[in-house]
Amino acid sequence: MPKVSVLVPVRDAAPWLEASLASLWRQRFAEFEVVAVDDGSTDGSGALLDRIAREEPRLRVLHTRARGLPRALAAALAAARAPLVARHDADDLSHRDRLALQTAFLARHPEVAVVGCRVRLFPAAAAGAGMRRWVRWHNGLLDHDAMRRDALVDSPLCHGTALARRAWIERAGGWTERGWPEDVDLWIRLFARGARFAKLPRVLYGWRQHPGSATRRDPRYGPERFAALRREGLRRLHGRRFRAPHLVGVGASLEAWRRALAAAGGPPASVTRQGRPHARWRPPGLPLLLVFGAAPARERWRGHLASAGLQEGGDFAFVA
């Protein structure tokens, strides 16, 4: 039986599929299977998977109608045979040491549920400024506490880099379709259940940039759906204490949070429109919900509030 099941959802990935799978066949760690789900592809990806599977016994292929990424991942998980499950996207590349290093890390750290790694974007010319900022932020979050405290900002762990204990994934309910980013949804449910996260400080995963990627075209990753997920995450991670926080921030995101909290039926949220803390600034009320998408702004406020003796997660939290 394999020790790792690599889950690869596939939707119209024919131009990149062979190279992506080849990066798995080159892994130094050999005790794995690949469970690929052809999620209703129309570009020949399904036939290509079948052809590769005839030559590569570690590849198992499922064909389904087009049901979307979360359901494809749920089908792959149900078919997986190993106690550890890895993610890998059909247009990306894994470094040949990835599975070896990640499995060794989990063996040394039984308290950790999910381990990722740093990422690179390729081809470099196709990566926009926003994605480059995201990678710098993501690659700087290397421990559990750093990832958990920014879980309501963006995905603190690149989905394709994850190697997880299957028992933890199932305990949290697995991948589910709720109309918003399935990776952050799962991370929030895992954090809420007490799962520990880690990230290897090596670049072991290449995230391909192209116009057809799900991140760019799937409405589940749009701003409104991400905002709804963050509101749900606030409830799961912080409970009723943040039902009526004092909001601090600037711009449209601050106003969107004010309206959303009002629509939820709680007491009216008080608002401070301020971009930077100053030496004498004191919170007008607790808890504080700070709405800042830029990492430098969060660090300024984090340092100021910590120096005032406030505790992140209890007295204040960050969202974007």
C-alpha positions in Angstrom: 0.0 0.0 0.0 1.2 3.5 -0.7 2.3 5.8 2.1 1.1 9.0 0.2 -1.8 9.6 -2.1 -1.3 12.6 -4.3 -4.6 14.2 -5.3 -4.6 15.8 -8.8 -7.9 17.3 -10.0 -7.8 17.9 -13.8 -10.0 20.2 -15.9 -8.8 21.0 -19.4 -5.1 20.8 -18.5 -3.8 19.0 -21.6 -1.1 21.5 -22.5 0.7 21.1 -19.1 -0.5 17.7 -17.8 2.4 15.5 -18.9 5.1 17.8 -17.6 3.2 18.2 -14.3 2.9 14.5 -13.8 6.5 14.0 -14.8 7.6 16.1 -11.9 5.8 13.5 -9.7 7.4 10.5 -11.4 10.8 12.1 -10.6 10.2 12.2 -6.9 13.0 10.7 -4.7 10.3 9.4 -2.4 8.7 6.5 -4.3 6.0 5.1 -2.0 3.1 7.1 -3.4 0.1 6.8 -5.8 -1.4 9.6 -7.8 -5.2 9.8 -7.9 -6.2 12.0 -10.8 -9.8 13.1 -11.3 -10.8 14.1 -14.8 -13.5 16.7 -13.9 -15.4 16.8 -17.1 -12.5 17.9 -19.3 -13.3 18.7 -23.0 -9.7 19.1 -24.3 -8.6 15.5 -24.3 -7.2 15.5 -20.8 -9.1 12.4 -19.8 -7.8 10.4 -22.7 -4.3 11.6 -22.0 -4.6 10.5 -18.4 -5.7 7.0 -19.5 -2.8 6.7 -21.8 -0.3 7.7 -19.1 -1.9 5.3 -16.7 -1.3 2.4 -19.0 2.4 3.1 -18.8 2.6 4.3 -15.1 1.1 1.9 -12.5 1.2 4.6 -9.8 -1.5 6.6 -11.6 -5.1 5.9 -11.0 -7.7 7.8 -13.0 -11.3 8.7 -12.2 -13.7 10.2 -14.8 -16.6 12.4 -13.6 -18.9 15.0 -15.1 -17.8 18.6 -14.5 -18.6 19.2 -10.9 -15.9 21.6 -9.8 -12.7 21.5 -7.8 -14.0 20.7 -4.3 -16.1 17.8 -5.5 -13.2 16.5 -7.6 -11.0 16.6 -4.5 -13.6 14.8 -2.4 -13.8 12.1 -5.1 -10.0 11.7 -5.1 -9.9 11.6 -1.3 -12.6 8.8 -1.2 -10.5 6.8 -3.7 -7.1 7.4 -2.0 -5.5 4.5 -0.1 -2.8 6.2 1.9 -2.8 7.7 5.4 -1.1 10.9 4.0 -2.6 13.0 1.2 -0.7 15.5 -0.9 -2.1 18.1 -3.2 -0.7 18.8 -6.6 -2.3 20.8 -9.4 -2.4 19.5 -13.0 -0.5 22.6 -14.4 2.1 22.9 -11.7 5.5 21.3 -10.8 6.8 19.7 -7.7 10.5 19.6 -6.9 11.9 16.1 -6.9 12.7 16.4 -3.1 9.2 17.6 -2.1 7.5 14.4 -1.0 10.7 13.1 0.7 11.2 16.2 2.8 7.6 16.6 3.7 7.0 13.0 4.7 10.2 13.1 6.8 9.0 16.3 8.5 5.6 14.7 9.4 7.4 11.6 10.7 9.5 13.8 13.0 6.6 16.0 14.1 3.5 13.9 14.9 1.8 17.0 16.3 1.6 18.6 12.9 -1.4 18.0 10.7 -0.5 19.9 7.5 2.9 20.8 6.1 3.5 23.0 3.0 6.5 24.7 1.5 7.6 27.9 -0.2 6.6 28.4 -3.8 7.8 30.1 -6.9 5.8 31.5 -9.8 6.6 30.6 -13.4 6.9 31.8 -16.0 8.1 34.9 -14.3 6.9 37.2 -17.0 3.3 36.0 -16.5 3.2 36.8 -12.8 1.5 40.0 -12.0 2.5 42.4 -9.2 -0.3 41.2 -7.0 0.7 37.6 -7.2 4.4 38.5 -6.5 3.3 40.3 -3.4 1.2 37.3 -2.3 4.2 35.0 -2.8 6.5 37.2 -0.7 3.9 37.2 2.1 3.2 33.5 1.8 6.8 32.5 1.8 7.4 34.6 4.9 4.7 32.7 7.0 6.8 29.8 8.2 5.2 28.7 11.5 1.8 27.7 12.8 1.1 31.0 14.7 2.0 33.2 11.7 -0.3 31.2 9.4 -3.2 31.1 11.8 -3.1 34.8 12.7 -3.3 35.7 8.9 -5.8 33.0 8.0 -8.6 35.7 7.4 -6.3 37.7 5.1 -5.6 35.2 2.3 -4.6 31.6 2.0 -1.6 31.3 4.3 -0.6 28.0 2.8 -0.6 27.4 -1.0 -3.0 24.6 -1.7 -0.9 22.7 -4.1 2.0 22.4 -1.6 0.1 20.7 1.1 0.9 17.3 2.6 -1.7 16.4 5.3 -2.6 13.6 7.6 -5.7 12.1 6.1 -7.3 11.6 9.5 -7.2 15.4 10.1 -8.7 16.2 6.7 -11.6 13.8 7.3 -12.0 15.1 10.9 -12.5 18.7 9.5 -15.0 17.5 6.9 -12.8 17.3 3.9 -13.2 19.5 0.8 -16.7 20.8 0.4 -18.5 23.0 -2.2 -19.7 26.2 -0.6 -19.2 28.6 -3.5 -16.0 30.1 -2.2 -12.2 29.2 -2.1 -12.1 25.6 -1.0 -8.5 25.8 0.3 -9.0 28.6 2.8 -12.3 27.1 3.8 -10.5 23.9 4.7 -7.7 25.6 6.5 -10.1 27.6 8.6 -12.0 24.5 9.6 -8.7 22.8 10.5 -7.4 25.7 12.5 -10.8 25.8 14.4 -10.4 22.2 15.3 -6.9 22.7 16.7 -4.8 21.3 13.8 -1.2 22.4 13.7 0.3 23.8 10.5 4.0 24.0 9.3 5.8 25.2 6.2 9.2 24.0 5.0 11.5 27.0 4.3 12.5 25.7 0.8 11.0 26.4 -2.5 9.6 23.0 -3.5 6.7 23.9 -5.7 6.2 25.8 -8.9 2.9 27.5 -9.5 2.3 28.0 -13.2 0.8 31.3 -14.2 -1.5 31.4 -17.2 -4.8 33.1 -18.1 -6.9 29.9 -17.8 -6.0 29.1 -14.2 -8.9 28.6 -11.8 -7.5 31.4 -9.6 -8.1 33.9 -12.4 -11.4 32.6 -13.9 -13.4 30.7 -11.3 -16.0 33.0 -9.7 -15.5 31.1 -6.4 -12.3 33.1 -6.0 -13.9 36.5 -6.6 -13.8 39.3 -4.0 -17.4 38.9 -2.9 -17.1 35.2 -2.3 -13.8 35.6 -0.5 -15.4 38.3 1.7 -18.2 35.9 2.6 -15.7 33.2 3.5 -13.8 35.6 5.7 -16.9 36.5 7.6 -17.6 32.8 8.1 -14.0 32.3 9.2 -14.3 35.1 11.8 -17.2 33.3 13.4 -15.4 29.9 13.4 -12.1 31.2 14.6 -13.1 33.9 17.1 -16.7 33.1 18.0 -19.2 35.6 19.5 -16.4 37.8 21.0 -16.0 39.4 17.6 -19.7 39.7 16.8 -19.6 43.5 17.3 -15.9 44.5 17.1 -14.6 48.0 16.8 -13.4 48.3 13.2 -10.1 50.0 12.2 -9.0 50.6 8.7 -9.4 52.7 5.5 -11.1 52.4 2.2 -13.8 50.2 0.6 -12.9 47.1 2.5 -13.5 48.8 5.8 -17.0 50.0 4.7 -17.8 46.5 3.3 -17.0 45.0 6.7 -19.2 47.6 8.4 -22.1 46.8 6.1 -21.6 43.0 6.5 -21.6 43.1 10.3 -24.7 45.3 10.3 -26.4 42.9 7.9 -25.6 40.0 10.2 -28.0 41.5 12.8 -25.5 42.3 15.6 -25.1 45.6 17.4 -23.8 48.4 15.2 -20.1 48.3 14.7 -18.1 51.5 15.7 -15.5 52.5 13.2 -12.1 54.3 13.3 -10.9 55.4 9.8 -7.1 55.4 10.3 -4.3 54.0 8.3 -1.4 54.2 10.7 -1.2 54.0 14.5 0.6 56.8 16.3 2.4 56.7 19.6 -0.6 57.9 21.7 -3.3 56.0 19.9 -5.4 53.9 22.2 -8.3 51.6 21.1 -11.7 53.1 21.7 -13.1 49.7 22.4 -12.3 46.0 22.3 -12.1 43.7 20.5 -10.6 45.4 17.5 -11.0 44.1 13.9 -8.4 45.6 11.8 -9.1 45.7 8.0 -5.8 45.8 6.2 -4.9 43.9 3.1 -1.3 45.2 2.9 1.3 43.2 5.0 3.3 46.3 6.0 0.2 48.0 7.5 -0.6 44.8 9.5 2.9 44.7 10.9 2.8 48.4 12.0 -0.5 47.8 13.8 0.5 44.4 15.2 3.6 45.9 16.8 1.8 48.9 18.2 -1.0 46.9 19.7 1.4 44.3 21.2 3.5 47.0 22.8 0.2 48.2 24.4 -0.2 44.8 26.0 -3.0 43.6 23.7 -3.3 40.0 22.7 -3.8 39.0 19.1 -6.8 36.6 18.7 -8.4 37.8 21.9 -8.2 41.6 21.9 -7.7 42.1 18.1 -7.6 40.3 14.8 -6.8 41.1 11.2 -8.9 40.6 8.1 -8.6 41.9 4.5 
